[in-house]
């Protein structure tokens, strides 16, 4: 009887150990903060005058290595039609934090977007829309 209980206890312990090892760890997606003219943007829209120069910064914090950073600037002056260009601006540097910054003097309504991928397969995007008044 004691041997059966011992075998049962060993079987349960091994089962628990195996089941806990098979669980995939969920890694949270990277967090992106947007700054314009040195102020954190809590809204995704910034209204500016035509002659305004905007300095912007995307601050990225990830739980695992950032594998790619892509910057996309869209011309959104025509409703329903986005035209833009995408540029690889970073990644694969064994870093979990990155800053992407630039200066722009938009002549049309513009959307600035950063797309971040990490080693865990997460993809996150954040944008700032500059609306000319």
C-alpha positions as CSV (number, residue, x, y, z in Angstrom):
1,X,0.0,0.0,0.0
2,X,2.8,2.4,0.9
3,X,4.5,1.6,-2.4
4,X,1.3,2.5,-4.4
5,X,1.1,5.8,-2.5
6,X,4.8,6.5,-3.2
7,X,4.4,5.8,-6.9
8,X,1.2,7.9,-7.1
9,X,3.0,10.8,-5.3
10,X,5.9,10.6,-7.7
11,X,3.6,10.4,-10.7
12,X,1.7,13.5,-9.5
13,X,4.9,15.4,-8.8
14,X,6.3,14.6,-12.3
15,X,3.0,15.5,-13.9
16,X,2.9,18.9,-12.2
17,X,6.6,19.6,-13.1
18,X,6.0,18.7,-16.8
19,X,2.8,20.8,-17.0
20,X,4.5,23.8,-15.5
21,X,7.4,23.6,-17.9
22,X,5.1,23.5,-21.0
23,X,3.5,26.9,-20.3
24,X,4.6,29.6,-22.6
25,X,5.6,32.8,-20.9
26,X,3.5,35.8,-22.1
27,X,5.7,38.8,-22.8
28,X,3.9,42.1,-22.7
29,X,4.1,44.2,-25.9
30,X,6.5,47.2,-26.1
31,X,5.3,50.5,-24.7
32,X,5.7,53.6,-26.9
33,X,5.5,57.2,-25.6
34,X,5.3,60.1,-28.0
35,X,6.8,63.5,-27.3
36,X,6.4,66.7,-29.4
37,X,8.4,69.8,-28.7
38,X,9.7,68.1,-25.5
39,X,6.2,67.5,-24.1
40,X,4.6,64.1,-23.8
41,X,1.6,63.8,-26.1
42,X,-1.4,62.2,-24.3
43,X,-3.5,62.7,-27.4
44,X,-2.7,61.3,-30.8
45,X,-3.4,64.7,-32.5
46,X,-1.4,67.9,-32.4
47,X,-2.8,71.1,-34.0
48,X,-0.1,73.4,-35.3
49,X,0.2,76.5,-37.6
50,X,1.6,76.2,-41.1
51,X,5.0,77.7,-40.3
52,X,5.6,75.5,-37.1
53,X,8.6,73.2,-36.9
54,X,7.9,70.2,-34.7
55,X,10.6,68.2,-32.9
56,X,9.3,64.7,-32.1
57,X,10.5,61.7,-30.2
58,X,9.2,58.2,-29.9
59,X,10.4,56.5,-26.7
60,X,10.2,52.7,-26.7
61,X,10.4,50.4,-23.7
62,X,10.2,46.6,-24.3
63,X,10.4,43.6,-22.0
64,X,12.5,41.7,-24.5
65,X,15.0,42.6,-27.3
66,X,13.6,45.0,-29.9
67,X,14.0,43.4,-33.4
68,X,12.9,46.2,-35.6
69,X,11.8,49.9,-35.6
70,X,10.1,51.3,-38.6
71,X,9.1,54.9,-39.1
72,X,6.3,55.8,-41.4
73,X,5.4,59.3,-42.4
74,X,2.0,59.6,-44.1
75,X,0.5,62.5,-46.1
76,X,-3.1,62.5,-44.9
77,X,-4.2,65.7,-46.7
78,X,-6.7,63.8,-48.9
79,X,-9.4,62.1,-46.8
80,X,-9.5,58.4,-47.2
81,X,-6.1,58.3,-49.0
82,X,-2.8,57.7,-47.1
83,X,0.4,58.0,-49.0
84,X,3.7,57.6,-47.2
85,X,7.2,56.2,-46.9
86,X,8.5,53.6,-44.5
87,X,12.1,53.6,-43.2
88,X,13.9,51.0,-41.0
89,X,15.3,53.2,-38.2
90,X,16.6,50.6,-35.7
91,X,16.5,47.2,-34.1
92,X,18.6,44.1,-33.5
93,X,20.9,46.0,-31.1
94,X,20.2,43.7,-28.1
95,X,18.4,46.7,-26.6
96,X,15.1,46.9,-24.7
97,X,14.9,50.7,-25.0
98,X,15.1,52.9,-28.0
99,X,14.5,56.6,-28.9
100,X,13.6,57.7,-32.4
101,X,13.6,61.4,-33.0
102,X,13.3,63.9,-35.7
103,X,12.3,67.4,-36.8
104,X,9.6,68.1,-39.3
105,X,8.0,71.2,-40.8
106,X,4.9,69.8,-42.4
107,X,3.2,71.5,-45.3
108,X,0.2,69.2,-45.3
109,X,-1.6,67.2,-42.5
110,X,0.9,64.5,-41.6
111,X,0.8,61.3,-39.5
112,X,4.0,60.2,-37.9
113,X,4.0,56.5,-37.0
114,X,6.5,54.2,-35.3
115,X,6.0,50.4,-35.6
116,X,8.0,48.2,-33.1
117,X,8.6,44.5,-33.2
118,X,10.2,42.5,-30.4
119,X,11.8,39.1,-30.0
120,X,8.6,37.6,-28.5
121,X,6.7,38.4,-31.8
122,X,4.8,41.4,-30.5
123,X,4.1,44.3,-32.8
124,X,3.0,47.7,-31.5
125,X,2.4,51.0,-33.3
126,X,1.9,54.5,-32.1
127,X,1.3,57.6,-34.1
128,X,1.1,61.4,-33.9
129,X,-1.1,63.3,-36.3
130,X,-0.1,66.8,-37.1
131,X,-3.1,68.9,-38.2
132,X,-2.3,72.2,-39.9
133,X,-4.6,75.1,-39.0
